[in-house]
Amino acid sequence: MPIPPTMDELLEDLLARIERKEFPPGSQLPSGQKLADQYGVSPATIQRATARLRQRGILIGRPGRGVFVAEKPGR
């Protein structure tokens, strides 16, 4: 069984996926549960990671709709 990524590794991978346009500006990220399953971490870990990316202006949370990549992701 693979070792789950650290928080820093998770953040860097999400950023790389955004930069590669796997998640293009304006797109919705998969659900927290889907991402947790993909990365082998808890949904709470995904929530903490996406909260950090929201603080940096890279992601935008839309209540009741999900988490989206900002139209002009900041750093």
All heavy atoms as a GROMACS GRO file, in nm:
protein
  579
    1MET      N    1   0.085  -0.118   0.000
    1MET     CA    2   0.000   0.000   0.000
    1MET      C    3   0.090   0.125   0.000
    1MET      O    4   0.180   0.136   0.082
    1MET     CB    5  -0.089  -0.002   0.124
    1MET     CG    6  -0.181   0.119   0.135
    1MET     SD    7  -0.268   0.124   0.292
    1MET     CE    8  -0.428   0.070   0.239
    2PRO      N    9   0.068   0.219  -0.092
    2PRO     CA   10   0.153   0.338  -0.099
    2PRO      C   11   0.135   0.428   0.023
    2PRO      O   12   0.029   0.431   0.085
    2PRO     CB   13   0.108   0.408  -0.227
    2PRO     CG   14  -0.017   0.343  -0.269
    2PRO     CD   15  -0.033   0.215  -0.195
    3ILE      N   16   0.239   0.501   0.053
    3ILE     CA   17   0.234   0.596   0.164
    3ILE      C   18   0.160   0.721   0.117
    3ILE      O   19   0.192   0.775   0.010
    3ILE     CB   20   0.378   0.633   0.209
    3ILE    CG1   21   0.449   0.509   0.260
    3ILE    CG2   22   0.374   0.744   0.315
    3ILE    CD1   23   0.595   0.530   0.288
    4PRO      N   24   0.061   0.768   0.195
    4PRO     CA   25  -0.011   0.890   0.155
    4PRO      C   26   0.085   1.009   0.150
    4PRO      O   27   0.185   1.015   0.222
    4PRO     CB   28  -0.114   0.909   0.266
    4PRO     CG   29  -0.124   0.779   0.336
    4PRO     CD   30   0.010   0.712   0.318
    5PRO      N   31   0.054   1.106   0.064
    5PRO     CA   32   0.141   1.223   0.054
    5PRO      C   33   0.132   1.310   0.180
    5PRO      O   34   0.030   1.309   0.249
    5PRO     CB   35   0.085   1.298  -0.068
    5PRO     CG   36  -0.059   1.257  -0.074
    5PRO     CD   37  -0.061   1.114  -0.025
    6THR      N   38   0.239   1.384   0.204
    6THR     CA   39   0.234   1.483   0.312
    6THR      C   40   0.148   1.600   0.265
    6THR      O   41   0.115   1.610   0.146
    6THR     CB   42   0.375   1.536   0.345
    6THR    OG1   43   0.423   1.609   0.231
    6THR    CG2   44   0.471   1.425   0.382
    7MET      N   45   0.113   1.688   0.356
    7MET     CA   46   0.033   1.805   0.320
    7MET      C   47   0.105   1.888   0.214
    7MET      O   48   0.044   1.930   0.116
    7MET     CB   49   0.005   1.891   0.444
    7MET     CG   50  -0.072   2.019   0.412
    7MET     SD   51  -0.240   1.994   0.354
    7MET     CE   52  -0.314   1.942   0.505
    8ASP      N   53   0.236   1.908   0.230
    8ASP     CA   54   0.312   1.985   0.131
    8ASP      C   55   0.312   1.917  -0.006
    8ASP      O   56   0.297   1.983  -0.108
    8ASP     CB   57   0.456   2.008   0.178
    8ASP     CG   58   0.465   2.108   0.292
    8ASP    OD1   59   0.372   2.189   0.308
    8ASP    OD2   60   0.566   2.104   0.365
    9GLU      N   61   0.328   1.786  -0.007
    9GLU     CA   62   0.326   1.712  -0.134
    9GLU      C   63   0.188   1.722  -0.200
    9GLU      O   64   0.178   1.738  -0.323
    9GLU     CB   65   0.362   1.565  -0.111
    9GLU     CG   66   0.506   1.544  -0.072
    9GLU     CD   67   0.535   1.404  -0.022
    9GLU    OE1   68   0.443   1.332   0.023
    9GLU    OE2   69   0.653   1.365  -0.029
   10LEU      N   70   0.085   1.714  -0.120
   10LEU     CA   71  -0.051   1.725  -0.170
   10LEU      C   72  -0.074   1.863  -0.232
   10LEU      O   73  -0.126   1.875  -0.344
   10LEU     CB   74  -0.150   1.699  -0.057
   10LEU     CG   75  -0.298   1.714  -0.088
   10LEU    CD1   76  -0.343   1.620  -0.197
   10LEU    CD2   77  -0.380   1.692   0.038
   11LEU      N   78  -0.033   1.968  -0.160
   11LEU     CA   79  -0.047   2.104  -0.212
   11LEU      C   80   0.030   2.122  -0.343
   11LEU      O   81  -0.024   2.178  -0.439
   11LEU     CB   82   0.003   2.207  -0.109
   11LEU     CG   83  -0.087   2.232   0.010
   11LEU    CD1   84  -0.014   2.313   0.114
   11LEU    CD2   85  -0.215   2.299  -0.032
   12GLU      N   86   0.152   2.073  -0.348
   12GLU     CA   87   0.233   2.087  -0.468
   12GLU      C   88   0.172   2.011  -0.585
   12GLU      O   89   0.174   2.059  -0.699
   12GLU     CB   90   0.377   2.040  -0.443
   12GLU     CG   91   0.456   2.136  -0.356
   12GLU     CD   92   0.460   2.278  -0.410
   12GLU    OE1   93   0.484   2.297  -0.530
   12GLU    OE2   94   0.435   2.371  -0.331
   13ASP      N   95   0.115   1.894  -0.559
   13ASP     CA   96   0.054   1.818  -0.666
   13ASP      C   97  -0.072   1.887  -0.718
   13ASP      O   98  -0.094   1.895  -0.839
   13ASP     CB   99   0.022   1.675  -0.623
   13ASP     CG  100  -0.015   1.589  -0.741
   13ASP    OD1  101   0.072   1.566  -0.827
   13ASP    OD2  102  -0.133   1.548  -0.751
   14LEU      N  103  -0.154   1.939  -0.628
   14LEU     CA  104  -0.273   2.012  -0.672
   14LEU      C  105  -0.233   2.135  -0.754
   14LEU      O  106  -0.294   2.162  -0.858
   14LEU     CB  107  -0.359   2.053  -0.552
   14LEU     CG  108  -0.439   1.941  -0.487
   14LEU    CD1  109  -0.504   1.990  -0.358
   14LEU    CD2  110  -0.544   1.886  -0.583
   15LEU      N  111  -0.130   2.207  -0.710
   15LEU     CA  112  -0.082   2.323  -0.786
   15LEU      C  113  -0.033   2.282  -0.924
   15LEU      O  114  -0.062   2.348  -1.024
   15LEU     CB  115   0.030   2.394  -0.710
   15LEU     CG  116  -0.013   2.483  -0.595
   15LEU    CD1  117   0.109   2.528  -0.515
   15LEU    CD2  118  -0.090   2.603  -0.648
   16ALA      N  119   0.041   2.172  -0.932
   16ALA     CA  120   0.091   2.123  -1.060
   16ALA      C  121  -0.024   2.086  -1.153
   16ALA      O  122  -0.020   2.116  -1.273
   16ALA     CB  123   0.184   2.003  -1.039
   17ARG      N  124  -0.126   2.026  -1.099
   17ARG     CA  125  -0.242   1.989  -1.180
   17ARG      C  126  -0.314   2.113  -1.231
   17ARG      O  127  -0.364   2.114  -1.345
   17ARG     CB  128  -0.336   1.899  -1.100
   17ARG     CG  129  -0.273   1.763  -1.069
   17ARG     CD  130  -0.357   1.679  -0.978
   17ARG     NE  131  -0.467   1.620  -1.053
   17ARG     CZ  132  -0.558   1.540  -0.998
   17ARG    NH1  133  -0.553   1.511  -0.868
   17ARG    NH2  134  -0.655   1.489  -1.071
   18ILE      N  135  -0.319   2.216  -1.151
   18ILE     CA  136  -0.381   2.343  -1.193
   18ILE      C  137  -0.295   2.408  -1.302
   18ILE      O  138  -0.347   2.454  -1.404
   18ILE     CB  139  -0.402   2.436  -1.072
   18ILE    CG1  140  -0.512   2.378  -0.981
   18ILE    CG2  141  -0.436   2.578  -1.117
   18ILE    CD1  142  -0.522   2.443  -0.844
   19GLU      N  143  -0.165   2.409  -1.282
   19GLU     CA  144  -0.074   2.469  -1.381
   19GLU      C  145  -0.076   2.395  -1.514
   19GLU      O  146  -0.065   2.457  -1.620
   19GLU     CB  147   0.068   2.475  -1.325
   19GLU     CG  148   0.084   2.579  -1.216
   19GLU     CD  149   0.218   2.574  -1.147
   19GLU    OE1  150   0.304   2.490  -1.183
   19GLU    OE2  151   0.239   2.654  -1.054
   20ARG      N  152  -0.095   2.263  -1.510
   20ARG     CA  153  -0.102   2.183  -1.633
   20ARG      C  154  -0.239   2.194  -1.699
   20ARG      O  155  -0.264   2.133  -1.801
   20ARG     CB  156  -0.077   2.035  -1.603
   20ARG     CG  157   0.065   1.999  -1.571
   20ARG     CD  158   0.087   1.848  -1.572
   20ARG     NE  159  -0.007   1.773  -1.490
   20ARG     CZ  160   0.016   1.731  -1.364
   20ARG    NH1  161   0.132   1.758  -1.307
   20ARG    NH2  162  -0.075   1.662  -1.301
   21LYS      N  163  -0.328   2.270  -1.636
   21LYS     CA  164  -0.465   2.289  -1.685
   21LYS      C  165  -0.548   2.161  -1.677
   21LYS      O  166  -0.648   2.146  -1.746
   21LYS     CB  167  -0.467   2.344  -1.828
   21LYS     CG  168  -0.389   2.472  -1.848
   21LYS     CD  169  -0.467   2.591  -1.800
   21LYS     CE  170  -0.403   2.721  -1.846
   21LYS     NZ  171  -0.318   2.784  -1.749
   22GLU      N  172  -0.503   2.068  -1.593
   22GLU     CA  173  -0.586   1.951  -1.564
   22GLU      C  174  -0.714   2.000  -1.496
   22GLU      O  175  -0.821   1.944  -1.514
   22GLU     CB  176  -0.509   1.854  -1.475
   22GLU     CG  177  -0.577   1.722  -1.456
   22GLU     CD  178  -0.491   1.623  -1.379
   22GLU    OE1  179  -0.367   1.626  -1.391
   22GLU    OE2  180  -0.550   1.542  -1.306
   23PHE      N  181  -0.696   2.105  -1.416
   23PHE     CA  182  -0.807   2.179  -1.356
   23PHE      C  183  -0.793   2.322  -1.408
   23PHE      O  184  -0.725   2.405  -1.346
   23PHE     CB  185  -0.801   2.178  -1.203
   23PHE     CG  186  -0.803   2.041  -1.140
   23PHE    CD1  187  -0.708   2.005  -1.047
   23PHE    CD2  188  -0.900   1.947  -1.173
   23PHE    CE1  189  -0.709   1.880  -0.987
   23PHE    CE2  190  -0.901   1.821  -1.115
   23PHE     CZ  191  -0.806   1.788  -1.021
   24PRO      N  192  -0.850   2.354  -1.522
   24PRO     CA  193  -0.832   2.488  -1.580
   24PRO      C  194  -0.906   2.595  -1.501
   24PRO      O  195  -0.996   2.564  -1.422
   24PRO     CB  196  -0.888   2.475  -1.721
   24PRO     CG  197  -0.977   2.356  -1.719
   24PRO     CD  198  -0.929   2.267  -1.608
   25PRO      N  199  -0.869   2.723  -1.520
   25PRO     CA  200  -0.939   2.832  -1.452
   25PRO      C  201  -1.090   2.821  -1.472
   25PRO      O  202  -1.138   2.793  -1.581
   25PRO     CB  203  -0.882   2.957  -1.519
   25PRO     CG  204  -0.746   2.915  -1.563
   25PRO     CD  205  -0.762   2.772  -1.606
   26GLY      N  206  -1.162   2.840  -1.362
   26GLY     CA  207  -1.308   2.835  -1.365
   26GLY      C  208  -1.366   2.696  -1.348
   26GLY      O  209  -1.487   2.682  -1.330
   27SER      N  210  -1.282   2.593  -1.352
   27SER     CA  211  -1.334   2.456  -1.341
   27SER      C  212  -1.355   2.417  -1.195
   27SER      O  213  -1.289   2.468  -1.105
   27SER     CB  214  -1.241   2.357  -1.409
   27SER     OG  215  -1.119   2.345  -1.338
   28GLN      N  216  -1.445   2.325  -1.177
   28GLN     CA  217  -1.474   2.273  -1.043
   28GLN      C  218  -1.381   2.156  -1.014
   28GLN      O  219  -1.361   2.069  -1.099
   28GLN     CB  220  -1.619   2.228  -1.034
   28GLN     CG  221  -1.658   2.180  -0.896
   28GLN     CD  222  -1.807   2.148  -0.887
   28GLN    OE1  223  -1.878   2.143  -0.987
   28GLN    NE2  224  -1.854   2.127  -0.767
   29LEU      N  225  -1.328   2.154  -0.893
   29LEU     CA  226  -1.247   2.040  -0.850
   29LEU      C  227  -1.340   1.922  -0.820
   29LEU      O  228  -1.457   1.943  -0.786
   29LEU     CB  229  -1.168   2.074  -0.724
   29LEU     CG  230  -1.023   2.118  -0.741
   29LEU    CD1  231  -1.015   2.242  -0.826
   29LEU    CD2  232  -0.959   2.139  -0.608
   30PRO      N  233  -1.288   1.801  -0.829
   30PRO     CA  234  -1.368   1.686  -0.784
   30PRO      C  235  -1.404   1.705  -0.636
   30PRO      O  236  -1.340   1.782  -0.564
   30PRO     CB  237  -1.273   1.568  -0.803
   30PRO     CG  238  -1.173   1.614  -0.904
   30PRO     CD  239  -1.158   1.761  -0.881
   31SER      N  240  -1.502   1.630  -0.592
   31SER     CA  241  -1.543   1.641  -0.451
   31SER      C  242  -1.426   1.609  -0.359
   31SER      O  243  -1.330   1.540  -0.398
   31SER     CB  244  -1.658   1.544  -0.423
   31SER     OG  245  -1.611   1.411  -0.423
   32GLY      N  246  -1.436   1.657  -0.235
   32GLY     CA  247  -1.334   1.629  -0.136
   32GLY      C  248  -1.315   1.479  -0.116
   32GLY      O  249  -1.203   1.431  -0.102
   33GLN      N  250  -1.425   1.404  -0.119
   33GLN     CA  251  -1.416   1.259  -0.101
   33GLN      C  252  -1.345   1.195  -0.218
   33GLN      O  253  -1.262   1.106  -0.200
   33GLN     CB  254  -1.556   1.198  -0.085
   33GLN     CG  255  -1.552   1.049  -0.056
   33GLN     CD  256  -1.482   1.017   0.075
   33GLN    OE1  257  -1.520   1.066   0.180
   33GLN    NE2  258  -1.378   0.935   0.068
   34LYS      N  259  -1.374   1.241  -0.340
   34LYS     CA  260  -1.306   1.185  -0.458
   34LYS      C  261  -1.157   1.212  -0.453
   34LYS      O  262  -1.075   1.125  -0.480
   34LYS     CB  263  -1.364   1.247  -0.586
   34LYS     CG  264  -1.450   1.156  -0.662
   34LYS     CD  265  -1.487   1.215  -0.796
   34LYS     CE  266  -1.592   1.125  -0.857
   34LYS     NZ  267  -1.656   1.178  -0.972
   35LEU      N  268  -1.120   1.336  -0.418
   35LEU     CA  269  -0.977   1.369  -0.407
   35LEU      C  270  -0.912   1.289  -0.296
   35LEU      O  271  -0.799   1.241  -0.310
   35LEU     CB  272  -0.958   1.519  -0.384
   35LEU     CG  273  -0.984   1.609  -0.504
   35LEU    CD1  274  -0.979   1.757  -0.463
   35LEU    CD2  275  -0.884   1.582  -0.615
   36ALA      N  276  -0.981   1.275  -0.184
   36ALA     CA  277  -0.928   1.196  -0.072
   36ALA      C  278  -0.900   1.053  -0.116
   36ALA      O  279  -0.795   0.995  -0.083
   36ALA     CB  280  -1.024   1.200   0.046
   37ASP      N  281  -0.993   0.996  -0.191
   37ASP     CA  282  -0.974   0.859  -0.240
   37ASP      C  283  -0.855   0.853  -0.336
   37ASP      O  284  -0.775   0.759  -0.330
   37ASP     CB  285  -1.100   0.809  -0.311
   37ASP     CG  286  -1.217   0.786  -0.215
   37ASP    OD1  287  -1.195   0.780  -0.092
   37ASP    OD2  288  -1.332   0.776  -0.264
   38GLN      N  289  -0.843   0.952  -0.425
   38GLN     CA  290  -0.732   0.954  -0.522
   38GLN      C  291  -0.596   0.961  -0.453
   38GLN      O  292  -0.501   0.896  -0.494
   38GLN     CB  293  -0.745   1.074  -0.616
   38GLN     CG  294  -0.852   1.063  -0.720
   38GLN     CD  295  -0.864   1.189  -0.804
   38GLN    OE1  296  -0.784   1.282  -0.792
   38GLN    NE2  297  -0.966   1.193  -0.888
   39TYR      N  298  -0.588   1.044  -0.349
   39TYR     CA  299  -0.461   1.068  -0.281
   39TYR      C  300  -0.436   0.974  -0.163
   39TYR      O  301  -0.325   0.971  -0.109
   39TYR     CB  302  -0.452   1.213  -0.233
   39TYR     CG  303  -0.425   1.311  -0.344
   39TYR    CD1  304  -0.527   1.388  -0.399
   39TYR    CD2  305  -0.297   1.327  -0.396
   39TYR    CE1  306  -0.502   1.478  -0.501
   39TYR    CE2  307  -0.271   1.416  -0.498
   39TYR     CZ  308  -0.374   1.491  -0.550
   39TYR     OH  309  -0.348   1.580  -0.652
   40GLY      N  310  -0.538   0.901  -0.120
   40GLY     CA  311  -0.521   0.811  -0.006
   40GLY      C  312  -0.511   0.884   0.126
   40GLY      O  313  -0.438   0.839   0.216
   41VAL      N  314  -0.581   0.997   0.137
   41VAL     CA  315  -0.581   1.076   0.260
   41VAL      C  316  -0.726   1.094   0.305
   41VAL      O  317  -0.819   1.057   0.234
   41VAL     CB  318  -0.514   1.214   0.239
   41VAL    CG1  319  -0.368   1.198   0.201
   41VAL    CG2  320  -0.588   1.298   0.136
   42SER      N  321  -0.744   1.155   0.421
   42SER     CA  322  -0.880   1.178   0.471
   42SER      C  323  -0.942   1.300   0.404
   42SER      O  324  -0.869   1.391   0.358
   42SER     CB  325  -0.877   1.198   0.622
   42SER     OG  326  -0.821   1.324   0.652
   43PRO      N  327  -1.075   1.306   0.400
   43PRO     CA  328  -1.141   1.426   0.348
   43PRO      C  329  -1.101   1.552   0.425
   43PRO      O  330  -1.092   1.661   0.367
   43PRO     CB  331  -1.290   1.396   0.363
   43PRO     CG  332  -1.298   1.247   0.357
   43PRO     CD  333  -1.172   1.200   0.427
   44ALA      N  334  -1.072   1.537   0.555
   44ALA     CA  335  -1.029   1.652   0.635
   44ALA      C  336  -0.895   1.706   0.585
   44ALA      O  337  -0.873   1.828   0.584
   44ALA     CB  338  -1.019   1.614   0.782
   45THR      N  339  -0.806   1.618   0.542
   45THR     CA  340  -0.677   1.662   0.487
   45THR      C  341  -0.699   1.740   0.358
   45THR      O  342  -0.636   1.844   0.335
   45THR     CB  343  -0.584   1.541   0.463
   45THR    OG1  344  -0.563   1.477   0.589
   45THR    CG2  345  -0.451   1.583   0.404
   46ILE      N  346  -0.789   1.692   0.273
   46ILE     CA  347  -0.821   1.763   0.149
   46ILE      C  348  -0.880   1.899   0.183
   46ILE      O  349  -0.846   2.001   0.122
   46ILE     CB  350  -0.918   1.681   0.061
   46ILE    CG1  351  -0.852   1.551   0.015
   46ILE    CG2  352  -0.970   1.765  -0.055
   46ILE    CD1  353  -0.733   1.568  -0.077
   47GLN      N  354  -0.967   1.903   0.282
   47GLN     CA  355  -1.030   2.029   0.322
   47GLN      C  356  -0.924   2.130   0.369
   47GLN      O  357  -0.928   2.247   0.333
   47GLN     CB  358  -1.133   2.004   0.431
   47GLN     CG  359  -1.213   2.127   0.467
   47GLN     CD  360  -1.323   2.093   0.568
   47GLN    OE1  361  -1.315   1.995   0.641
   47GLN    NE2  362  -1.425   2.176   0.571
   48ARG      N  363  -0.827   2.084   0.447
   48ARG     CA  364  -0.720   2.174   0.494
   48ARG      C  365  -0.636   2.223   0.377
   48ARG      O  366  -0.600   2.341   0.369
   48ARG     CB  367  -0.632   2.104   0.598
   48ARG     CG  368  -0.699   2.091   0.734
   48ARG     CD  369  -0.602   2.048   0.843
   48ARG     NE  370  -0.539   1.919   0.818
   48ARG     CZ  371  -0.591   1.802   0.850
   48ARG    NH1  372  -0.710   1.795   0.906
   48ARG    NH2  373  -0.527   1.689   0.824
   49ALA      N  374  -0.605   2.133   0.283
   49ALA     CA  375  -0.523   2.171   0.167
   49ALA      C  376  -0.596   2.273   0.080
   49ALA      O  377  -0.538   2.374   0.038
   49ALA     CB  378  -0.486   2.048   0.085
   50THR      N  379  -0.723   2.247   0.052
   50THR     CA  380  -0.797   2.341  -0.032
   50THR      C  381  -0.819   2.474   0.040
   50THR      O  382  -0.821   2.578  -0.025
   50THR     CB  383  -0.931   2.281  -0.081
   50THR    OG1  384  -1.009   2.241   0.029
   50THR    CG2  385  -0.907   2.163  -0.174
   51ALA      N  386  -0.829   2.472   0.172
   51ALA     CA  387  -0.842   2.597   0.247
   51ALA      C  388  -0.716   2.682   0.230
   51ALA      O  389  -0.725   2.804   0.212
   51ALA     CB  390  -0.868   2.569   0.395
   52ARG      N  391  -0.600   2.617   0.233
   52ARG     CA  392  -0.474   2.691   0.212
   52ARG      C  393  -0.469   2.752   0.072
   52ARG      O  394  -0.423   2.865   0.053
   52ARG     CB  395  -0.354   2.601   0.233
   52ARG     CG  396  -0.330   2.567   0.378
   52ARG     CD  397  -0.202   2.490   0.394
   52ARG     NE  398  -0.186   2.445   0.531
   52ARG     CZ  399  -0.087   2.370   0.572
   52ARG    NH1  400   0.006   2.332   0.486
   52ARG    NH2  401  -0.079   2.333   0.697
   53LEU      N  402  -0.515   2.676  -0.028
   53LEU     CA  403  -0.514   2.727  -0.165
   53LEU      C  404  -0.618   2.837  -0.184
   53LEU      O  405  -0.598   2.928  -0.263
   53LEU     CB  406  -0.535   2.613  -0.264
   53LEU     CG  407  -0.420   2.510  -0.268
   53LEU    CD1  408  -0.454   2.395  -0.361
   53LEU    CD2  409  -0.289   2.576  -0.309
   54ARG      N  410  -0.727   2.832  -0.109
   54ARG     CA  411  -0.825   2.943  -0.112
   54ARG      C  412  -0.763   3.069  -0.051
   54ARG      O  413  -0.782   3.178  -0.104
   54ARG     CB  414  -0.953   2.904  -0.039
   54ARG     CG  415  -1.041   2.809  -0.120
   54ARG     CD  416  -1.182   2.796  -0.064
   54ARG     NE  417  -1.189   2.769   0.077
   54ARG     CZ  418  -1.191   2.648   0.132
   54ARG    NH1  419  -1.186   2.541   0.056
   54ARG    NH2  420  -1.199   2.633   0.262
   55GLN      N  421  -0.689   3.053   0.057
   55GLN     CA  422  -0.623   3.168   0.120
   55GLN      C  423  -0.525   3.234   0.024
   55GLN      O  424  -0.505   3.355   0.029
   55GLN     CB  425  -0.548   3.125   0.246
   55GLN     CG  426  -0.637   3.089   0.361
   55GLN     CD  427  -0.559   3.030   0.478
   55GLN    OE1  428  -0.446   2.983   0.463
   55GLN    NE2  429  -0.621   3.032   0.595
   56ARG      N  430  -0.465   3.156  -0.064
   56ARG     CA  431  -0.367   3.209  -0.160
   56ARG      C  432  -0.433   3.261  -0.288
   56ARG      O  433  -0.366   3.306  -0.379
   56ARG     CB  434  -0.266   3.099  -0.195
   56ARG     CG  435  -0.178   3.065  -0.076
   56ARG     CD  436  -0.096   2.940  -0.093
   56ARG     NE  437  -0.002   2.944  -0.204
   56ARG     CZ  438   0.081   2.845  -0.234
   56ARG    NH1  439   0.081   2.735  -0.162
   56ARG    NH2  440   0.163   2.856  -0.335
   57GLY      N  441  -0.566   3.252  -0.296
   57GLY     CA  442  -0.637   3.302  -0.412
   57GLY      C  443  -0.633   3.209  -0.532
   57GLY      O  444  -0.669   3.251  -0.643
   58ILE      N  445  -0.594   3.085  -0.512
   58ILE     CA  446  -0.584   2.989  -0.622
   58ILE      C  447  -0.718   2.918  -0.642
   58ILE      O  448  -0.756   2.888  -0.755
   58ILE     CB  449  -0.470   2.890  -0.595
   58ILE    CG1  450  -0.338   2.967  -0.596
   58ILE    CG2  451  -0.470   2.776  -0.696
   58ILE    CD1  452  -0.221   2.892  -0.541
   59LEU      N  453  -0.786   2.893  -0.534
   59LEU     CA  454  -0.917   2.829  -0.538
   59LEU      C  455  -1.022   2.922  -0.478
   59LEU      O  456  -0.989   3.008  -0.395
   59LEU     CB  457  -0.916   2.697  -0.460
   59LEU     CG  458  -0.822   2.589  -0.509
   59LEU    CD1  459  -0.828   2.468  -0.416
   59LEU    CD2  460  -0.854   2.548  -0.652
   60ILE      N  461  -1.146   2.900  -0.518
   60ILE     CA  462  -1.259   2.976  -0.465
   60ILE      C  463  -1.364   2.875  -0.420
   60ILE      O  464  -1.402   2.787  -0.498
   60ILE     CB  465  -1.319   3.068  -0.573
   60ILE    CG1  466  -1.217   3.169  -0.620
   60ILE    CG2  467  -1.445   3.136  -0.522
   60ILE    CD1  468  -1.259   3.246  -0.743
   61GLY      N  469  -1.409   2.888  -0.296
   61GLY     CA  470  -1.517   2.804  -0.246
   61GLY      C  471  -1.650   2.872  -0.273
   61GLY      O  472  -1.665   2.992  -0.247
   62ARG      N  473  -1.742   2.799  -0.330
   62ARG     CA  474  -1.877   2.851  -0.355
   62ARG      C  475  -1.974   2.765  -0.274
   62ARG      O  476  -1.999   2.649  -0.311
   62ARG     CB  477  -1.909   2.846  -0.504
   62ARG     CG  478  -1.820   2.938  -0.584
   62ARG     CD  479  -1.859   2.942  -0.730
   62ARG     NE  480  -1.769   3.033  -0.801
   62ARG     CZ  481  -1.738   3.020  -0.928
   62ARG    NH1  482  -1.789   2.922  -1.001
   62ARG    NH2  483  -1.657   3.106  -0.985
   63PRO      N  484  -2.026   2.821  -0.164
   63PRO     CA  485  -2.113   2.743  -0.075
   63PRO      C  486  -2.226   2.672  -0.151
   63PRO      O  487  -2.293   2.732  -0.235
   63PRO     CB  488  -2.169   2.848   0.021
   63PRO     CG  489  -2.065   2.956   0.022
   63PRO     CD  490  -2.011   2.958  -0.119
   64GLY      N  491  -2.238   2.545  -0.123
   64GLY     CA  492  -2.341   2.464  -0.185
   64GLY      C  493  -2.309   2.420  -0.327
   64GLY      O  494  -2.385   2.344  -0.387
   65ARG      N  495  -2.198   2.469  -0.383
   65ARG     CA  496  -2.163   2.434  -0.521
   65ARG      C  497  -2.030   2.361  -0.532
   65ARG      O  498  -2.010   2.285  -0.624
   65ARG     CB  499  -2.158   2.562  -0.606
   65ARG     CG  500  -2.297   2.624  -0.618
   65ARG     CD  501  -2.310   2.729  -0.722
   65ARG     NE  502  -2.266   2.682  -0.853
   65ARG     CZ  503  -2.207   2.760  -0.941
   65ARG    NH1  504  -2.183   2.886  -0.914
   65ARG    NH2  505  -2.170   2.712  -1.058
   66GLY      N  506  -1.937   2.390  -0.443
   66GLY     CA  507  -1.808   2.322  -0.448
   66GLY      C  508  -1.691   2.417  -0.448
   66GLY      O  509  -1.703   2.535  -0.414
   67VAL      N  510  -1.576   2.365  -0.489
   67VAL     CA  511  -1.452   2.441  -0.493
   67VAL      C  512  -1.408   2.453  -0.638
   67VAL      O  513  -1.407   2.353  -0.711
   67VAL     CB  514  -1.342   2.372  -0.409
   67VAL    CG1  515  -1.211   2.447  -0.417
   67VAL    CG2  516  -1.387   2.359  -0.264
   68PHE      N  517  -1.373   2.575  -0.678
   68PHE     CA  518  -1.338   2.606  -0.817
   68PHE      C  519  -1.202   2.668  -0.826
   68PHE      O  520  -1.158   2.737  -0.732
   68PHE     CB  521  -1.443   2.700  -0.876
   68PHE     CG  522  -1.581   2.642  -0.887
   68PHE    CD1  523  -1.662   2.633  -0.776
   68PHE    CD2  524  -1.627   2.594  -1.008
   68PHE    CE1  525  -1.789   2.577  -0.784
   68PHE    CE2  526  -1.754   2.538  -1.018
   68PHE     CZ  527  -1.836   2.529  -0.906
   69VAL      N  528  -1.136   2.650  -0.940
   69VAL     CA  529  -1.009   2.717  -0.966
   69VAL      C  530  -1.042   2.862  -1.000
   69VAL      O  531  -1.132   2.890  -1.079
   69VAL     CB  532  -0.933   2.650  -1.084
   69VAL    CG1  533  -0.803   2.725  -1.113
   69VAL    CG2  534  -0.906   2.504  -1.053
   70ALA      N  535  -0.968   2.955  -0.938
   70ALA     CA  536  -0.991   3.097  -0.966
   70ALA      C  537  -0.965   3.125  -1.114
   70ALA      O  538  -0.883   3.060  -1.178
   70ALA     CB  539  -0.898   3.182  -0.879
   71GLU      N  540  -1.038   3.222  -1.167
   71GLU     CA  541  -1.022   3.257  -1.309
   71GLU      C  542  -0.878   3.300  -1.338
   71GLU      O  543  -0.825   3.271  -1.443
   71GLU     CB  544  -1.120   3.367  -1.349
   71GLU     CG  545  -1.262   3.321  -1.356
   71GLU     CD  546  -1.289   3.217  -1.466
   71GLU    OE1  547  -1.219   3.219  -1.570
   71GLU    OE2  548  -1.380   3.135  -1.448
   72LYS      N  549  -0.817   3.371  -1.246
   72LYS     CA  550  -0.676   3.411  -1.257
   72LYS      C  551  -0.608   3.366  -1.130
   72LYS      O  552  -0.591   3.445  -1.036
   72LYS     CB  553  -0.664   3.562  -1.278
   72LYS     CG  554  -0.721   3.608  -1.408
   72LYS     CD  555  -0.698   3.755  -1.432
   72LYS     CE  556  -0.758   3.794  -1.566
   72LYS     NZ  557  -0.733   3.932  -1.599
   73PRO      N  558  -0.570   3.236  -1.123
   73PRO     CA  559  -0.510   3.186  -0.998
   73PRO      C  560  -0.390   3.266  -0.955
   73PRO      O  561  -0.300   3.294  -1.034
   73PRO     CB  562  -0.471   3.042  -1.033
   73PRO     CG  563  -0.554   3.005  -1.152
   73PRO     CD  564  -0.576   3.135  -1.227
   74GLY      N  565  -0.391   3.308  -0.828
   74GLY     CA  566  -0.279   3.381  -0.770
   74GLY      C  567  -0.176   3.285  -0.715
   74GLY      O  568  -0.192   3.164  -0.722
   75ARG      N  569  -0.073   3.339  -0.661
   75ARG     CA  570   0.031   3.256  -0.597
   75ARG      C  571   0.057   3.306  -0.462
   75ARG      O  572   0.081   3.390  -0.409
   75ARG     CB  573   0.158   3.258  -0.681
   75ARG     CG  574   0.149   3.155  -0.789
   75ARG     CD  575   0.249   3.050  -0.760
   75ARG     NE  576   0.223   2.934  -0.841
   75ARG     CZ  577   0.271   2.818  -0.811
   75ARG    NH1  578   0.339   2.797  -0.704
   75ARG    NH2  579   0.250   2.715  -0.887
   0.00000   0.00000   0.00000
